[in-house]
Amino acid sequence: AVSELDRAAKKGVIHPNNAARRKSRLMKQLNAK
C-alpha cells in the first residue's frame, strides 16, 4: 500500500505531502493491531 502511494505521488496523482500523511496514518493503523 505504501509503495502504491509513493508511485501515485511520483506520477502526481496525489500531492507528495498528502501521500506522506496517508502513509503515516497507515503505519499507525498497522502498528495498532
Chimera marker file (.cmm) of the C-alpha trace (Angstrom):
<marker_set name="trace">
<marker id="1" x="0.000" y="0.000" z="0.000" r="1" g="1" b="0" radius="0.5"/>
<marker id="2" x="2.820" y="2.397" z="0.875" r="1" g="1" b="0" radius="0.5"/>
<marker id="3" x="4.668" y="1.753" z="-2.376" r="1" g="1" b="0" radius="0.5"/>
<marker id="4" x="1.431" y="2.390" z="-4.280" r="1" g="1" b="0" radius="0.5"/>
<marker id="5" x="1.083" y="5.757" z="-2.557" r="1" g="1" b="0" radius="0.5"/>
<marker id="6" x="4.705" y="6.544" z="-3.428" r="1" g="1" b="0" radius="0.5"/>
<marker id="7" x="4.059" y="5.665" z="-7.054" r="1" g="1" b="0" radius="0.5"/>
<marker id="8" x="0.902" y="7.779" z="-7.164" r="1" g="1" b="0" radius="0.5"/>
<marker id="9" x="2.767" y="10.705" z="-5.613" r="1" g="1" b="0" radius="0.5"/>
<marker id="10" x="5.546" y="10.423" z="-8.196" r="1" g="1" b="0" radius="0.5"/>
<marker id="11" x="3.007" y="10.419" z="-11.019" r="1" g="1" b="0" radius="0.5"/>
<marker id="12" x="1.402" y="13.485" z="-9.478" r="1" g="1" b="0" radius="0.5"/>
<marker id="13" x="-1.923" y="11.737" z="-8.900" r="1" g="1" b="0" radius="0.5"/>
<marker id="14" x="-1.804" y="12.842" z="-5.276" r="1" g="1" b="0" radius="0.5"/>
<marker id="15" x="0.296" y="15.531" z="-3.630" r="1" g="1" b="0" radius="0.5"/>
<marker id="16" x="3.532" y="14.214" z="-2.024" r="1" g="1" b="0" radius="0.5"/>
<marker id="17" x="2.533" y="15.773" z="1.313" r="1" g="1" b="0" radius="0.5"/>
<marker id="18" x="-0.809" y="14.030" z="1.019" r="1" g="1" b="0" radius="0.5"/>
<marker id="19" x="0.897" y="10.696" z="0.345" r="1" g="1" b="0" radius="0.5"/>
<marker id="20" x="3.194" y="11.163" z="3.342" r="1" g="1" b="0" radius="0.5"/>
<marker id="21" x="0.278" y="11.919" z="5.626" r="1" g="1" b="0" radius="0.5"/>
<marker id="22" x="-1.648" y="8.896" z="4.433" r="1" g="1" b="0" radius="0.5"/>
<marker id="23" x="1.425" y="6.698" z="4.885" r="1" g="1" b="0" radius="0.5"/>
<marker id="24" x="1.925" y="7.755" z="8.499" r="1" g="1" b="0" radius="0.5"/>
<marker id="25" x="-1.756" y="7.088" z="9.142" r="1" g="1" b="0" radius="0.5"/>
<marker id="26" x="-1.463" y="3.647" z="7.550" r="1" g="1" b="0" radius="0.5"/>
<marker id="27" x="1.570" y="2.796" z="9.667" r="1" g="1" b="0" radius="0.5"/>
<marker id="28" x="-0.272" y="3.849" z="12.829" r="1" g="1" b="0" radius="0.5"/>
<marker id="29" x="-3.174" y="1.562" z="11.941" r="1" g="1" b="0" radius="0.5"/>
<marker id="30" x="-0.838" y="-1.356" z="11.215" r="1" g="1" b="0" radius="0.5"/>
<marker id="31" x="1.067" y="-0.835" z="14.463" r="1" g="1" b="0" radius="0.5"/>
<marker id="32" x="-2.155" y="-0.592" z="16.463" r="1" g="1" b="0" radius="0.5"/>
<marker id="33" x="-3.110" y="-4.187" z="15.626" r="1" g="1" b="0" radius="0.5"/>
<link id1="1" id2="2" r="1" g="1" b="0" radius="0.2"/>
<link id1="2" id2="3" r="1" g="1" b="0" radius="0.2"/>
<link id1="3" id2="4" r="1" g="1" b="0" radius="0.2"/>
<link id1="4" id2="5" r="1" g="1" b="0" radius="0.2"/>
<link id1="5" id2="6" r="1" g="1" b="0" radius="0.2"/>
<link id1="6" id2="7" r="1" g="1" b="0" radius="0.2"/>
<link id1="7" id2="8" r="1" g="1" b="0" radius="0.2"/>
<link id1="8" id2="9" r="1" g="1" b="0" radius="0.2"/>
<link id1="9" id2="10" r="1" g="1" b="0" radius="0.2"/>
<link id1="10" id2="11" r="1" g="1" b="0" radius="0.2"/>
<link id1="11" id2="12" r="1" g="1" b="0" radius="0.2"/>
<link id1="12" id2="13" r="1" g="1" b="0" radius="0.2"/>
<link id1="13" id2="14" r="1" g="1" b="0" radius="0.2"/>
<link id1="14" id2="15" r="1" g="1" b="0" radius="0.2"/>
<link id1="15" id2="16" r="1" g="1" b="0" radius="0.2"/>
<link id1="16" id2="17" r="1" g="1" b="0" radius="0.2"/>
<link id1="17" id2="18" r="1" g="1" b="0" radius="0.2"/>
<link id1="18" id2="19" r="1" g="1" b="0" radius="0.2"/>
<link id1="19" id2="20" r="1" g="1" b="0" radius="0.2"/>
<link id1="20" id2="21" r="1" g="1" b="0" radius="0.2"/>
<link id1="21" id2="22" r="1" g="1" b="0" radius="0.2"/>
<link id1="22" id2="23" r="1" g="1" b="0" radius="0.2"/>
<link id1="23" id2="24" r="1" g="1" b="0" radius="0.2"/>
<link id1="24" id2="25" r="1" g="1" b="0" radius="0.2"/>
<link id1="25" id2="26" r="1" g="1" b="0" radius="0.2"/>
<link id1="26" id2="27" r="1" g="1" b="0" radius="0.2"/>
<link id1="27" id2="28" r="1" g="1" b="0" radius="0.2"/>
<link id1="28" id2="29" r="1" g="1" b="0" radius="0.2"/>
<link id1="29" id2="30" r="1" g="1" b="0" radius="0.2"/>
<link id1="30" id2="31" r="1" g="1" b="0" radius="0.2"/>
<link id1="31" id2="32" r="1" g="1" b="0" radius="0.2"/>
<link id1="32" id2="33" r="1" g="1" b="0" radius="0.2"/>
</marker_set>
